C-alpha cells in the first residue's frame, strides 16, 4: 500500500508561479516513477508531466510549452513540479500519480487556483 502526499497548492495570480511536491508513505519510502495530472471543474483529468525514467527524459503535455519543470530531490525523496506563468484556465486539482506492482496510486490532489 502506498500513500502519495502532495503539498503546495493554493491561490496564485495570473502569470505567477507555484511549486507542488509529492512524497510517498506506506510500504515504500520511494514514490516510484511519478507523474502529475490535473482536473479542472467539468473537465476530464489530463496528463501534465512525468519525471525522467531510465534513459527517457521528462515528458510534458503540449500545453506546458516550457513553463513547468518536474524534478526529483533524491535527498528528500520528493518530486517537485514547478509551474510558471500560470493562467486562470489552469485552475484545477493537481494529482500526483504512480503505478507500483500493477496498482495505480493517486494522491488526494492540492487545489491550484489562478485568479486575480
N, CA, C and O of each residue as an XYZ file, in Angstrom:
464
protein
N       0.851     -1.192      0.000
C       0.000      0.000      0.000
C       0.883      1.237      0.000
O       1.839      1.332      0.770
N       0.562      2.165     -0.854
C       1.325      3.402     -0.973
C       0.369      4.580     -0.836
O      -0.712      4.592     -1.425
N       0.772      5.539     -0.072
C       0.014      6.786      0.024
C       0.868      7.911     -0.527
O       2.006      8.109     -0.102
N       0.312      8.641     -1.471
C       1.005      9.789     -2.039
C       0.474     11.046     -1.369
O      -0.736     11.248     -1.260
N       1.386     11.875     -0.929
C       1.005     13.087     -0.206
C       1.553     14.291     -0.953
O       2.763     14.451     -1.116
N       0.636     15.127     -1.399
C       1.042     16.324     -2.133
C       0.958     17.548     -1.231
O       0.130     17.612     -0.322
N       1.812     18.499     -1.491
C       1.757     19.794     -0.807
C       1.995     20.889     -1.838
O       2.503     20.644     -2.932
N       1.615     22.094     -1.461
C       1.990     23.244     -2.269
C       0.894     23.919     -3.052
O       1.173     24.894     -3.750
N      -0.332     23.459     -2.979
C      -1.401     24.136     -3.708
C      -1.738     25.470     -3.079
O      -1.210     25.832     -2.028
N      -2.625     26.196     -3.740
C      -3.059     27.475     -3.206
C      -3.496     28.432     -4.279
O      -3.768     28.045     -5.416
N      -3.561     29.699     -3.895
C      -4.004     30.755     -4.791
C      -2.792     31.493     -5.351
O      -1.875     31.852     -4.612
N      -2.798     31.711     -6.642
C      -1.705     32.444     -7.287
C      -2.306     33.369     -8.339
O      -3.316     33.035     -8.960
N      -1.695     34.516     -8.536
C      -2.192     35.452     -9.536
C      -1.807     35.005    -10.936
O      -0.821     34.286    -11.102
N      -2.560     35.414    -11.941
C      -2.190     35.094    -13.324
C      -0.765     35.545    -13.621
O      -0.359     36.654    -13.272
N      -0.019     34.664    -14.269
C       1.384     34.940    -14.555
C       2.313     34.537    -13.438
O       3.531     34.621    -13.591
N       1.777     34.104    -12.330
C       2.580     33.738    -11.175
C       3.092     32.305    -11.234
O       2.847     31.575    -12.194
N       3.813     31.922    -10.176
C       4.426     30.599    -10.105
C       3.998     29.878     -8.840
O       3.610     30.488     -7.844
N       4.080     28.564     -8.916
C       3.714     27.735     -7.778
C       4.540     26.456     -7.857
O       4.854     25.968     -8.942
N       4.884     25.925     -6.690
C       5.626     24.666     -6.647
C       4.811     23.638     -5.885
O       4.403     23.873     -4.747
N       4.578     22.496     -6.521
C       3.920     21.373     -5.881
C       4.966     20.311     -5.571
O       5.976     20.197     -6.266
N       4.714     19.536     -4.522
C       5.612     18.426     -4.229
C       4.804     17.181     -3.916
O       3.635     17.257     -3.538
N       5.446     16.040     -4.078
C       4.799     14.745     -3.860
C       5.776     13.829     -3.146
O       6.931     13.705     -3.553
N       5.315     13.191     -2.089
C       6.120     12.220     -1.364
C       5.267     10.984     -1.102
O       4.038     11.046     -1.144
N       5.925      9.870     -0.834
C       5.215      8.614     -0.609
C       5.380      8.148      0.820
O       6.416      8.373      1.445
N       4.352      7.499      1.330
C       4.447      6.840      2.621
C       3.744      5.496      2.510
O       2.945      5.275      1.600
N       4.041      4.613      3.431
C       3.409      3.307      3.384
C       4.465      2.226      3.276
O       5.472      2.251      3.985
N       4.230      1.281      2.388
C       5.132      0.145      2.286
C       6.418      0.465      1.565
O       7.368     -0.318      1.588
N       6.448      1.605      0.932
C       7.656      2.018      0.260
C       7.944      3.474      0.571
O       7.033      4.300      0.625
N       9.193      3.776      0.772
C       9.579      5.175      1.001
C       9.910      5.854     -0.306
O      10.110      7.067     -0.358
N       9.967      5.064     -1.359
C      10.284      5.645     -2.667
C       9.008      5.741     -3.480
O       8.290      4.751     -3.624
N       8.720      6.901     -4.005
C       7.464      7.079     -4.740
C       7.409      6.340     -6.061
O       6.340      6.267     -6.666
N       8.515      5.790     -6.532
C       8.480      5.204     -7.869
C       8.433      6.292     -8.917
O       8.705      7.459     -8.632
N       8.090      5.912    -10.113
C       8.016      6.875    -11.210
C       6.761      7.725    -11.035
O       5.647      7.205    -10.973
N       6.958      9.033    -10.959
C       5.856      9.938    -10.648
C       5.413     10.722    -11.869
O       6.230     11.168    -12.676
N       4.127     10.877    -11.985
C       3.547     11.754    -12.986
C       2.568     12.700    -12.280
O       2.039     12.397    -11.211
N       2.351     13.841    -12.910
C       1.362     14.799    -12.431
C       0.233     14.899    -13.443
O       0.461     14.942    -14.652
N      -0.987     14.937    -12.926
C      -2.182     15.142    -13.725
C      -2.962     16.291    -13.101
O      -2.696     16.699    -11.970
N      -3.932     16.807    -13.857
C      -4.793     17.835    -13.283
C      -6.210     17.640    -13.801
O      -6.432     17.062    -14.865
N      -7.157     18.136    -13.022
C      -8.549     18.064    -13.426
C      -9.228     19.367    -13.073
O      -9.356     19.728    -11.903
N      -9.659     20.062    -14.100
C     -10.384     21.319    -13.920
C     -11.872     21.021    -13.766
O     -12.337     19.965    -14.197
N     -12.610     21.921    -13.169
C     -14.051     21.699    -12.989
C     -14.755     21.415    -14.308
O     -14.614     22.173    -15.268
N     -15.507     20.331    -14.354
C     -16.258     19.979    -15.552
C     -15.442     19.381    -16.671
O     -15.967     19.159    -17.762
N     -14.159     19.112    -16.429
C     -13.303     18.564    -17.470
C     -12.701     17.238    -17.031
O     -12.720     16.888    -15.851
N     -12.168     16.513    -18.000
C     -11.521     15.241    -17.695
C     -10.125     15.476    -17.125
O      -9.494     16.504    -17.370
N      -9.673     14.504    -16.369
C      -8.313     14.571    -15.850
C      -7.334     14.458    -17.025
O      -7.530     13.653    -17.936
N      -6.281     15.276    -16.989
C      -5.325     15.269    -18.095
C      -3.893     15.200    -17.578
O      -3.587     15.660    -16.478
N      -3.039     14.624    -18.383
C      -1.617     14.492    -18.064
C      -0.955     15.860    -18.114
O      -1.229     16.671    -18.999
N      -0.069     16.102    -17.138
C       0.674     17.358    -17.099
C       2.165     17.110    -17.340
O       2.767     17.705    -18.234
N       2.750     16.226    -16.533
C       4.193     15.989    -16.646
C       4.553     14.648    -16.020
O       3.881     14.180    -15.101
N       5.619     14.037    -16.526
C       6.141     12.794    -15.970
C       7.643     12.923    -15.815
O       8.317     13.438    -16.707
N       8.172     12.465    -14.700
C       9.598     12.629    -14.463
C      10.416     11.728    -15.376
O       9.896     10.783    -15.969
N      11.701     12.036    -15.478
C      12.608     11.249    -16.287
C      12.676      9.829    -15.732
O      12.571      9.599    -14.527
N      12.853      8.897    -16.645
C      12.858      7.488    -16.244
C      13.874      6.755    -17.088
O      13.813      6.814    -18.316
N      14.810      6.063    -16.454
C      15.880      5.372    -17.155
C      16.552      6.359    -18.107
O      17.068      7.382    -17.657
N      16.559      6.089    -19.368
C      17.209      6.977    -20.321
C      16.221      7.909    -20.998
O      16.573      8.597    -21.956
N      14.994      7.938    -20.514
C      13.969      8.776    -21.128
C      13.880     10.093    -20.376
O      13.819     10.115    -19.147
N      13.873     11.174    -21.110
C      13.772     12.488    -20.496
C      12.385     12.709    -19.920
O      11.444     11.983    -20.240
N      12.268     13.710    -19.073
C      10.973     14.087    -18.547
C      10.021     14.427    -19.690
O      10.442     14.947    -20.723
N       8.741     14.133    -19.500
C       7.734     14.398    -20.517
C       6.777     15.460    -20.027
O       6.488     15.551    -18.834
N       6.292     16.256    -20.949
C       5.354     17.323    -20.604
C       4.220     17.356    -21.624
O       4.404     17.048    -22.801
N       3.057     17.734    -21.139
C       1.939     17.943    -22.050
C       2.251     19.123    -22.970
O       3.029     20.008    -22.613
N       1.651     19.130    -24.131
C       1.916     20.195    -25.103
C       1.599     21.577    -24.534
O       2.276     22.552    -24.860
N       0.594     21.663    -23.705
C       0.177     22.978    -23.213
C       1.201     23.572    -22.231
O       1.139     24.760    -21.914
N       2.133     22.752    -21.755
C       3.129     23.271    -20.813
C       4.046     24.279    -21.492
O       4.369     25.316    -20.914
N       4.460     23.980    -22.701
C       5.255     24.933    -23.519
C       6.443     25.504    -22.751
O       6.699     26.707    -22.810
N       7.160     24.659    -22.041
C       8.387     25.074    -21.373
C       8.193     25.805    -20.056
O       9.169     26.283    -19.479
N       6.971     25.906    -19.565
C       6.707     26.680    -18.353
C       6.865     25.865    -17.071
O       7.062     26.442    -16.002
N       6.785     24.550    -17.154
C       6.815     23.701    -15.969
C       8.105     22.879    -15.963
O       8.683     22.574    -17.006
N       8.530     22.533    -14.746
C       9.672     21.639    -14.595
C       9.338     20.598    -13.539
O       8.901     20.937    -12.439
N       9.545     19.324    -13.876
C       9.358     18.245    -12.914
C      10.732     17.697    -12.568
O      11.540     17.415    -13.452
N      10.991     17.548    -11.276
C      12.314     17.083    -10.862
C      12.215     16.378     -9.520
O      11.338     16.675     -8.710
N      13.119     15.448     -9.300
C      13.146     14.703     -8.055
C      14.306     15.194     -7.187
O      15.429     15.354     -7.667
N      14.027     15.422     -5.938
C      15.069     15.714     -4.963
C      15.364     14.400     -4.254
O      14.581     13.962     -3.411
N      16.477     13.773     -4.583
C      16.770     12.439     -4.054
C      17.047     12.473     -2.554
O      16.714     11.528     -1.838
N      17.642     13.540     -2.086
C      17.931     13.638     -0.658
C      16.643     13.684      0.154
O      16.563     13.105      1.238
N      15.629     14.377     -0.377
C      14.344     14.492      0.310
C      13.375     13.391     -0.090
O      12.364     13.168      0.576
N      13.691     12.702     -1.187
C      12.803     11.683     -1.748
C      11.438     12.275     -2.078
O      10.396     11.687     -1.786
N      11.471     13.446     -2.691
C      10.263     14.136     -3.116
C      10.375     14.510     -4.577
O      11.466     14.725     -5.105
N       9.231     14.583     -5.211
C       9.190     15.023     -6.598
C       8.492     16.370     -6.633
O       7.415     16.536     -6.061
N       9.106     17.323     -7.303
C       8.585     18.675     -7.363
C       8.083     18.991     -8.769
O       8.634     18.533     -9.770
N       7.030     19.782     -8.808
C       6.543     20.325    -10.074
C       6.514     21.835     -9.909
O       5.702     22.376     -9.158
N       7.405     22.504    -10.618
C       7.402     23.959    -10.589
C       6.625     24.460    -11.787
O       6.890     24.064    -12.922
N       5.674     25.323    -11.531
C       4.806     25.830    -12.593
C       4.963     27.341    -12.681
O       4.760     28.050    -11.695
N       5.318     27.826    -13.842
C       5.494     29.247    -14.082
C       4.450     29.766    -15.060
O       3.846     28.997    -15.809
N       4.246     31.063    -15.044
C       3.349     31.729    -15.997
C       1.970     31.069    -16.025
O       1.435     30.767    -17.091
N       1.421     30.858    -14.866
C       0.127     30.188    -14.771
C      -1.001     31.097    -15.259
O      -0.973     32.313    -15.068
N      -1.986     30.476    -15.890
C      -3.138     31.196    -16.429
C      -4.403     30.759    -15.695
O      -4.446     29.662    -15.138
N      -5.421     31.596    -15.690
C      -6.655     31.254    -14.964
C      -7.257     29.920    -15.387
O      -7.825     29.206    -14.560
N      -7.137     29.579    -16.668
C      -7.718     28.318    -17.138
C      -6.973     27.102    -16.608
O      -7.389     25.966    -16.835
N      -5.882     27.336    -15.908
C      -5.143     26.229    -15.314
C      -5.558     25.971    -13.863
O      -4.941     25.165    -13.167
N      -6.581     26.646    -13.430
C      -7.180     26.348    -12.139
C      -7.697     24.917    -12.165
O      -8.495     24.554    -13.030
N      -7.244     24.111    -11.220
C      -7.590     22.694    -11.222
C      -7.076     22.046     -9.944
O      -6.353     22.653     -9.154
N      -7.472     20.808     -9.773
C      -6.857     19.975     -8.755
C      -5.712     19.228     -9.437
O      -5.896     18.614    -10.488
N      -4.552     19.289     -8.837
C      -3.364     18.663     -9.410
C      -3.035     17.399     -8.620
O      -2.856     17.440     -7.403
N      -2.959     16.276     -9.332
C      -2.775     14.983     -8.699
C      -1.395     14.412     -8.993
O      -0.873     14.506    -10.104
N      -0.838     13.827     -7.965
C       0.390     13.049     -8.079
C      -0.015     11.600     -8.332
O      -0.962     11.108     -7.718
N       0.686     10.920     -9.221
C       0.315      9.560     -9.604
C       1.549      8.686     -9.726
O       2.605      9.125    -10.183
N       1.388      7.426     -9.301
C       2.406      6.429     -9.564
C       1.747      5.075     -9.724
O       0.604      4.868     -9.318
N       2.485      4.162    -10.320
C       1.994      2.806    -10.515
C       3.068      1.850    -10.010
O       4.200      1.876    -10.493
N       2.724      1.020     -9.054
C       3.671      0.080     -8.466
C       3.050     -1.305     -8.435
O       1.920     -1.485     -7.982
N       3.803     -2.280     -8.922
C       3.331     -3.672     -8.912
C       1.936     -3.808     -9.510
O       1.103     -4.557     -9.001
N       1.694     -3.090    -10.575
C       0.427     -3.203    -11.277
C      -0.737     -2.469    -10.646
O      -1.877     -2.613    -11.089
N      -0.465     -1.686     -9.621
C      -1.534     -0.952     -8.937
C      -1.318      0.546     -9.132
O      -0.205      1.051     -8.987
N      -2.404      1.244     -9.463
C      -2.357      2.700     -9.620
C      -2.597      3.380     -8.277
O      -3.489      2.993     -7.521
N      -1.796      4.388     -7.994
C      -1.963      5.161     -6.772
C      -2.067      6.639     -7.123
O      -1.300      7.166     -7.928
N      -3.039      7.290     -6.493
C      -3.258      8.715     -6.701
C      -3.215      9.436     -5.363
O      -3.665      8.909     -4.345
N      -2.678     10.628     -5.376
C      -2.789     11.485     -4.214
C      -4.163     12.140     -4.194
O      -4.933     12.019     -5.147
N      -4.461     12.830     -3.108
C      -5.756     13.496     -2.995
C      -5.818     14.754     -3.847
O      -6.901     15.198     -4.228
N      -4.657     15.329     -4.146
C      -4.616     16.464     -5.046
C      -4.810     17.808     -4.388
O      -5.881     18.064     -3.839
N      -3.803     18.689     -4.421
C      -3.992     20.048     -3.921
C      -4.731     20.897     -4.952
O      -4.562     20.712     -6.157
N      -5.530     21.806     -4.481
C      -6.236     22.737     -5.356
C      -5.282     23.863     -5.733
O      -4.634     24.462     -4.875
N      -5.209     24.134     -7.006
C      -4.454     25.280     -7.515
C      -5.463     26.230     -8.149
O      -6.175     25.864     -9.084
N      -5.515     27.440     -7.632
C      -6.431     28.447     -8.158
C      -5.635     29.622     -8.693
O      -4.855     30.241     -7.970
N      -5.840     29.923     -9.968
C      -5.138     31.033    -10.610
C      -6.159     32.143    -10.828
O      -7.037     32.039    -11.685
N      -6.030     33.195    -10.046
C      -7.030     34.265    -10.090
C      -6.452     35.546     -9.530
O      -5.595     35.524     -8.647
N      -6.929     36.661    -10.050
C      -6.520     37.953     -9.509
C      -7.527     38.431     -8.469
O      -7.358     39.506     -7.895
